[in-house]
Amino acid sequence: MSSPSLASAVAAAAAASDQAVTALAELAEALGAPDPQDTVTEALVLAEEGLEVAEAARDALEEALVAAVAAAAPAPGPVARGMYKALEAAATARRSRLEQELRRNRCLHRGLRMGRAAALTLMVFCGILLSLDAVRELLGMTQENHFVTCLATIAIMCQAALLGLATSQRHLAAAASLQDQQAKRFLRLARATTPEGTGEATAAASAALGLLQEVSGHLRSLVAAVKQDLEVAGGRFPASTNALGDTVMALGTTVGDKEGMQRLARALEALPRDE
């Protein structure tokens, strides 16, 4: 039988999953609004609130699930504790490496943004100067020189690299968050062992926990992508569009909220795609 605390935690997790899907849909629809800046900012606040609710429900369900399993199982021995401690340490180490890579990625992102800005500034400035015959004669350049073309090529290469780094940042942040969740889970499981059969209640709780983690992970990724686009994309949302596409593909057959998923799919179709 399931304990009242486990049943209530499962119900809260299901409600948090629905709220996270709704927050995903509202944020996605805001991206396609005629004047998205204010709409997106407001939807972003609601999405972050939904993310906080989802994380709180996840932690509560994990604690209730571990307590239910511990009540049905004998006390864990030193071997089980050692195994979970080792898994927790490995997950923590992986998270640290991912966060270090994410910091390097962000430094490179800032460098590329500065390089792109410098190339564009020089391209405009030199284009104006080199259009003057006196300046070209002074510098010994012909009208057919390729200096401005080279600067334009550098700016385009920087922009392409920035788009790739944006995708990399999103995936690194999601992976680091997953490793953090796993480390916390293994730390809790170090206090309990899992019996052969945990019953329908704990199986349902595990399924609800997995769904909540997946939905909240995609909400976290979309929130991070929207913040990045608001900072660097100048009114466009390329990283957000990519994150939304990943979300629709991953959750399309998993989430029971068909209306919410249909809203997500329609919002994705309405967004412009970078060629």
N, C-alpha and C positions, 0 to 999 in steps of 0.2 A: 504493500500500500504506500501511497505517496503521502508525505507529511504535508500539513497545511502550508508550512513555509515554502516548501518546494513547489506546490501547486500555485501559490500566489506569485512566486518568483517567475514561473513559466508564463502565467497570465500577463505579468508586467513586461516580460521580455517580448511576448507577442505584440502587445500594445506599442512597445518601443520600436519594434521592427516596422509596424504599420506607420508610426509617426515618422520614422526615418525615410521610408519610401515616399511619404507625402512631402517631406522636406526636399528630397531629391527632385520630385516632380515640380514643386513650386520654384526651386532654384533654376531648374532647367528651363522652365517656361519664362522665367524672368530674363534669361540670356537672350531670348528672341523677341523681347518687347521692343516697341518702336523707339523708346528712349530708355535703354537698359540701365544706365548708370545708377539712378536712384532706386529703380526697381530691384536691381541686383543687390545693392547694398542692404536693402531691407530684407530681401529673401536670404541673404547670407547670414544675417543676425539670427533669423528663425532657424536656419540650417544648423548653426553652431549650437543653438539651444537644444535642437533635436539630437545632436551628436552627444551633448552632455547627458541627456536623458538615456540615450542608448548605452552609453558607457556605464552609467550608474546601474542600469538594469542588468547589463552583462556581468558586472562585478557581483551583484546580489544573487544572480542565478548561479554563478560559479560557486559562491560560498554555500548556497543552499544545496547544490548538487553534491559538493564534497561532503557536507554534513550528512546528507542522506546516505551516501555511499559508506561513509565511516560508521554510521549507525548500523548498517547491515553487514559490515565486514569486521573481521578481527583486527586488532591493532596492528599497524604496519611494523614489520621487522626492520632491522638495520639495513638489510639488503635493499628493500623497497625504498626506504628513505634515501639511501645512498644513490640509487638509480635516479630518483627524481631530482635530487640535488645536482647530480652530474648533468642531467638534461637542462636544468635551470641555468647552470653555469655556462653550458654551451650556447643556449639561446641568448643569454646576456652578452657573451663574447661576439656572437654574430651581429647582434644589434649594435654593439659598439663599432664594429668594422663598417657596418652599413652607414651609421651616422657620420663616421670619419669620411667615408666616400662621398656622402651627401654634402659635407662641408667643403670638400675639394671641388665638387661639382658647382656649388654656389659661387665659390671664388672664381672659377673659370667662367661662369655665367656673367659675373660682373665685369671681368676682363673683356669678354666678347662684346658686351654692351658698349663699353668704352671704345673698343676698336671700331665698332660699327658707327658710333656717333662721330668719331674722329674722321673716318673715311667719308661719311656723308658731308661733314662740314668742309673738309678739304676739296671734295668733289665740286661743291657749289662755289667755293671761293676761287679755286683754280680755274673752274670753267669760265667764271666771269673775267678773271685776269687774262687767261690764254685766248679769250676772244678778241683781245686788243692786239693789233699788229705790232705796236711798239714794244709791248711786253714780250711777245714771241721772238721778236728780233733781238731784244736784249738778252734773252735766255738761250738764243740759238735754237729755237724749236720751230718746226714747221706746223702748218695748219692741220696736217694729218697725224700729229703725234697721238700716242695712245695713253697718255698719262691719266687723263680723266676716265678713260675706259677701264684702266687698271684699278683705279679707286672704286669705281662702280662694282667691279668684280669682287673686290675685297669686301665691300659692304654686303653684297648678296651672299657671299660665303659665310660671313659672320651671322647673317640672319638665318641661314640654313642650319648652322651649328647651334644657334640659340634655340631653334625649334626642337632639334634633337636633344639638347640638354634639358629642355622643359619636360619632355617625355621621360627622360632618364631620372630627373628629380622626382617626378610623380611616382614612378615605380620604386625608387629607392626609399622614399618616405613611407609608402605603403608597406614595403618589406620590413623596414625598421619597426613600424608600428606592430606588424604581425609578430615579429620576434619578441617585442616587449610584452605583448599579450601572452605569448607562449611561456616566457620566463615567469610571469606572474602566476600562470596556471600551474606550472610544474612546482612552483613554490608552495601553492596551496595543496597540491596532490601529494607533496612529501609527507603530509599528515594523515594520509588515508591510502588504502589499497583498494583496487577494484575487484569485486568478487566475480565469479564466473558468469552469473546472470544477475543483472541489476534491476530487472523487471521493466514493465512497460512505462512506468512513471519516469524512471531515470533515463530510459531511451528517448522518451518524448522531450525531456528536459535537455538532453544532449542535442537533439535535433533543433530545438528552439534556440539553444545557445549558438550552434553553428550558423543558423540563418541570421541571427542578430549580429554576429561578428562579421559575416560577409556584407550585409547591408550597411552596417555602420562603417566598415572599411571603405566601401565605395563612396559613401557620403563624405567621409574624411578626405578622400582623394579629390572629389569634386570641389569641396570647399577650398582645399589647397590650390587647385588649378585656377579657380575663380580669383582668389587673392593674387595669384601670380599674374594673371591676365590684367587685372585692374592696375597692377603696379607697372607692367612693362609693355602691354600690347596696344595701348592707345585706343581704347574703345572697342577693340575686337576681342574675341574669345577663342583663340585657336587651341590652347591647352585645355580649356573647359570642354570644348567640343570633342576632343579626343578622349578625355576622361569620361564624358557622358556616353560616348560610343562603347567604351570598355564596360561601363556599367550596364547598359542595355543588353549587350552580348552576354555578360556573365550572369545577370539576374533574370533573364527572359524566361527560363524554365524552372527557376528556383522559388521565386516569390509567389505566394498565393494571391496577393493583391493585384488582380488582373487590371482593374481600372487604373491603379497607380502606374503599372508598367506600360499601359497604353498611353498614358499622359507623357511618360518619359520618351517613348518611341516617337510620338507626334512632335514633341519639343525638339528631339534630335533631328528629325526630318526638316524642321523649319529653320534650323541654324545653317548659315553659310559655311561651306567647306573651303579651306585653302587648297588651291591646286598645287 
